[in-house]
Amino acid sequence: MMWGVVLIGFCSGIISGMGIGGGTILIPALLFLTGITQQQAQGVNLIYFIPTAITALITHRKEGNLSIQMAKPLALLGLMGAAAGAFLAVSVKAQMLRRLFGVFLFLMGCSEMCKKNQT
């Protein structure tokens, strides 16, 4: 299991650094490879997110890929949404939370599949 956790962390870090969202890999992998609940996996994801986000933020800022003007209102609204989401996550049963997360991932996957090539 230890090597699995190392691999999960590394792969999720790569995805996070790309700005895609490492939690899309981290949460399902933790659920499949460990005995933790959905709420615990999401809690681990939140702790994991802090250092990976800081590292990616520094890199993207150096490359000029950051608009502080756009980020400020989004960060404020994100904080409010995070508080609401955290309250919801601890209020919902783990099975329902797991299903909601699965539906979210499915819809995001469908959205990406339907996008036209933008390269």
C-alpha angles and dihedrals in degrees: 000000000000093000089048091055091048091051092046091051094048096047092044089050091055091050091046092051089055089055094243098116121264091211090075087068100026100055099048091042092052090049093051098041102037136040097243127125126248091256091051091049091051090048091052088049091055093052091044090051097062101067094034092051092049092050093048091044093055092049095047091046091053089052092050094246096128128091107197089188092060095038097056099066091037091053092050093048089043090056091052091046091048091055091050092045094049091051090049093047094055091044096053124076114255094244092054092046089051091051093048090050090049092051090049092052091047093051092047090050092050090049092053092046092053096049117105118238109275098186 
